[in-house]
Amino acid sequence: MTIAPSARLTPDVLMRLPVPADAAPLARAYQRSRDHLRPWEPDRSESFFTPAGQTERLQGLLAEWTAGRAVPWVLVRPSEGDAAESDVVGAVTLSGITRGPMCSASLGYWIDAGQVGRGLASAAVRAVCALSDTALGLHRLQAGTLLDNVASQRVLTKCGFTAFGTAERYLHINGAWRDHRLFQKILNDRRP
């Protein structure tokens, strides 16, 4: 899949495709943000928060990318050294990429607890929308939020998404099946 390898979101944060060396920085970011993310995410095993767990997760995400079904990005503060020294401050993923008459994908994202309020989520969502249109040729993106996740709903509406419904018991989040508000953004009206 051809896609721009990176986008500068702020002077100090870069959005790029992940590499295997991002496993340890991702584990550190998830550990720092564990309590902050808990209300919005599925239950996670203890191994998820380890470099080994993130290595396994990254392998799966990169396999999905190679197959054309997903595109993962990490948000990093690059270091002068290697990726293992980079500070991961969030991630964005397009999943369920569907071609043909649907030509769409689902969008998910998270921001490190210490970085909330800096505009990183909005900048990342805008960049992914642009890449989804131009580099991936998608027609539509969809995202879902828990009904009370007002901050994420604000990000989506600022980035041009519109609410189009509610899905009852949509995802198993924080120990229970939770209702979600669904949002979409039509990127273009080109033929698939």
C-alpha positions, 0 to 999 in steps of 0.5 A, spaced: 500 500 500 502 506 498 502 512 503 506 518 505 511 515 511 510 521 515 506 527 517 509 533 522 503 534 526 506 540 531 513 542 531 515 536 536 510 531 534 511 526 528 505 521 525 509 516 522 508 508 520 510 504 526 517 500 526 518 494 530 523 498 535 516 502 537 514 496 541 518 499 548 516 506 547 509 504 545 509 500 552 511 506 556 506 510 553 500 505 554 503 504 561 503 512 563 496 512 560 493 506 562 488 509 567 486 515 562 484 510 557 481 505 561 474 508 560 474 508 553 478 501 551 477 494 551 480 490 557 487 489 556 491 483 559 497 485 563 502 483 557 499 488 553 503 493 557 509 490 556 514 491 550 513 483 548 506 484 548 506 491 543 511 487 539 506 482 538 501 487 537 505 491 532 506 484 528 499 484 527 498 491 525 503 491 520 501 484 517 494 487 516 497 493 513 501 489 508 495 485 506 491 492 505 486 492 510 489 497 515 494 503 516 497 504 523 501 510 525 504 512 531 505 519 534 512 520 536 517 525 539 523 523 535 529 523 538 536 524 535 538 516 536 534 510 534 526 509 534 527 505 541 528 512 544 523 516 541 517 518 545 510 515 543 505 520 545 499 517 541 496 512 535 491 512 529 489 506 526 485 505 520 482 498 520 477 494 516 479 497 509 474 495 504 474 496 497 469 496 491 463 499 492 464 501 499 471 504 499 471 505 506 475 504 513 474 505 520 478 510 524 481 509 531 485 514 535 488 515 542 493 520 545 497 520 551 494 522 558 500 527 558 498 530 551 491 531 552 489 538 550 494 540 545 490 539 539 494 532 537 488 528 536 485 533 531 491 534 527 492 527 527 485 525 524 485 531 519 492 528 516 489 521 516 483 524 513 487 527 507 491 521 506 485 517 506 482 521 500 489 522 496 493 516 498 488 511 499 483 513 495 477 512 500 470 515 499 468 515 507 471 514 514 467 512 520 468 512 527 465 511 534 465 513 541 462 512 547 456 516 548 459 520 554 466 521 550 464 528 549 472 530 548 472 525 542 466 527 539 468 534 539 475 532 535 471 528 530 466 534 529 472 539 528 474 535 523 468 534 519 465 528 521 457 528 522 453 523 527 449 518 523 446 514 529 447 510 535 449 503 535 447 499 541 452 494 545 456 496 539 463 494 543 465 491 549 469 496 553 471 497 560 468 490 562 461 491 558 458 492 552 457 499 551 453 503 546 456 508 541 455 514 537 457 513 530 460 518 526 462 519 518 466 523 514 465 523 506 472 524 503 470 525 496 465 522 491 469 519 486 468 512 483 471 506 487 
